[in-house]
Amino acid sequence: MSFVNIRITRIAVSLAIGLITIGLNADTTQLVGQPFPQSLIKKPATSDLTNTEGKIVLYDFWASWCPPCKASFPVMQRLIEEFGSQGFTVIAVNEDEKTSKMNRFLKRQRISFPIVHDDNHELIKMLKVTTMPTAFLVDREGTIHSVHQGFHGASSETEYRNQIKSLLAKP
């Protein structure tokens, strides 16, 4: 096989992977407007699971091995501190295979929001999550308002903040 053929094959494989990824991500964003499956949230690994009825909830799917997930934790804590008294909360859903990895990561965090361990990966499968982290912003009625795939620092924080403010302004 010549160099040109190898290069073309690599480009074709890259394009195919990109198209598959776009297709997978599109499934997750198609959930906007659908009810979030709150009933599948199990007993939290940390703190008490707050009653989410009538609240705006950011469900954040994360793993301890994911650098963007780690970077998002201080932002989620700031959002709780800013909007928690107004009817907003965060529930972080961990996808680590072993709870020991999750617990090791959490020991280094200063957070006040509950962590749930999706040990059988039921939620991640049902919601077709393919990117870590992925966050679902859910309105007061329990409907998925938006899906955020990945975490992009200040731009993600600004986007979260603006969407939360918009949802809090609704009766």
C-alpha positions in Angstrom: 0.0 0.0 0.0 1.4 3.4 -1.0 1.8 6.4 1.3 -1.1 8.1 -0.5 -3.4 5.2 0.0 -2.5 5.0 3.7 -3.1 8.7 4.1 -6.5 8.5 2.3 -7.5 5.5 4.5 -6.6 7.4 7.6 -8.6 10.4 6.5 -11.6 8.2 5.7 -11.5 6.5 9.1 -11.2 9.9 10.8 -14.2 11.2 8.9 -16.2 8.1 9.7 -15.4 8.4 13.4 -16.4 12.1 13.3 -19.7 11.3 11.7 -20.4 8.5 14.1 -19.6 10.9 17.0 -21.9 13.6 15.6 -24.7 11.0 15.2 -24.3 9.8 18.8 -24.2 13.3 20.2 -27.3 14.2 18.2 -29.3 11.5 20.0 -28.5 13.2 23.4 -29.5 16.6 22.3 -32.7 15.3 20.9 -33.8 14.7 24.5 -34.4 18.5 24.9 -38.1 18.9 25.7 -38.4 15.4 27.1 -38.9 14.5 30.8 -35.6 13.7 32.7 -35.8 10.2 34.2 -35.6 11.4 37.8 -37.0 8.1 39.1 -33.8 6.3 38.1 -31.7 8.5 40.4 -30.6 6.3 43.3 -29.5 7.0 46.8 -26.6 9.4 46.7 -23.1 8.4 47.5 -22.6 11.7 49.4 -25.0 13.9 51.3 -28.7 13.8 51.1 -30.5 13.9 47.8 -32.5 17.1 47.9 -36.1 17.1 46.8 -35.9 18.3 43.2 -39.6 19.0 42.8 -40.1 22.5 41.5 -36.4 23.1 41.3 -34.1 23.8 38.4 -31.5 20.9 38.4 -28.2 20.5 36.6 -27.5 16.8 36.3 -23.8 16.5 35.6 -22.5 13.1 34.3 -18.8 12.8 35.1 -15.9 10.4 35.9 -12.8 10.9 38.0 -10.5 10.1 35.0 -11.9 13.0 33.0 -9.9 16.3 33.2 -12.8 18.5 32.0 -15.0 16.9 34.6 -12.6 17.8 37.3 -12.4 21.3 36.0 -16.2 21.7 36.1 -16.6 20.9 39.9 -15.6 24.4 41.1 -17.9 26.0 38.6 -20.9 23.8 39.7 -20.1 24.8 43.3 -20.1 28.5 42.4 -23.5 28.0 40.7 -24.9 26.4 43.8 -23.6 29.2 45.9 -25.0 31.9 43.6 -28.4 30.3 42.7 -29.1 27.6 45.4 -31.3 29.8 47.5 -33.4 30.7 44.4 -34.4 27.1 43.6 -31.4 25.7 41.8 -29.4 22.6 42.6 -26.8 20.3 41.1 -26.8 16.5 41.2 -23.5 15.0 39.9 -23.8 11.5 38.5 -20.6 9.5 38.6 -19.8 7.0 36.0 -16.6 5.4 37.4 -16.5 1.6 37.4 -15.3 1.6 41.0 -16.6 3.8 43.8 -13.1 3.9 45.3 -11.9 6.0 42.4 -14.9 8.3 42.8 -14.3 8.6 46.6 -10.6 9.3 46.1 -11.5 12.2 43.8 -14.2 13.6 46.0 -11.9 13.7 49.1 -10.0 16.5 47.3 -13.2 18.5 46.5 -15.1 21.1 48.5 -18.6 20.7 47.2 -22.1 20.9 48.8 -24.1 19.1 46.1 -25.0 15.4 46.1 -23.1 12.8 44.1 -24.9 9.7 42.8 -23.0 6.7 41.5 -24.6 5.2 38.3 -23.1 1.8 39.1 -25.0 -0.1 36.4 -24.7 2.8 33.9 -28.5 2.7 33.5 -28.8 6.5 33.2 -25.9 7.0 30.9 -27.3 4.3 28.6 -30.9 5.6 28.7 -29.7 9.2 28.0 -27.2 8.1 25.3 -24.4 10.0 27.0 -21.2 9.6 24.8 -19.2 12.6 26.1 -17.7 13.3 29.5 -18.8 15.4 31.1 -22.4 15.8 29.8 -24.8 18.0 31.8 -28.6 18.1 31.5 -30.2 21.3 32.7 -33.8 20.5 33.8 -36.5 23.0 34.4 -39.0 23.2 37.3 -41.4 20.8 35.6 -38.7 18.1 35.2 -38.2 18.7 31.4 -34.8 18.8 29.8 -34.1 22.4 28.9 -30.6 21.9 27.4 -27.8 19.5 27.1 -24.2 20.5 27.5 -21.5 18.1 26.1 -18.0 18.6 27.4 -16.8 21.5 29.6 -15.2 24.5 28.1 -14.1 26.6 31.1 -15.4 30.2 31.3 -17.6 29.8 28.2 -19.5 26.8 29.7 -19.8 28.7 33.0 -21.3 31.7 31.3 -23.7 29.6 29.3 -24.8 27.7 32.4 -25.3 31.0 34.3 -27.3 32.6 31.5 -29.6 29.6 31.1 -30.1 29.2 34.9 -31.0 32.9 35.2 -33.5 32.5 32.3 -35.1 29.5 33.9 -35.3 31.1 37.3 -37.0 34.1 35.8 -39.9 31.9 34.6 -42.8 31.5 37.1 
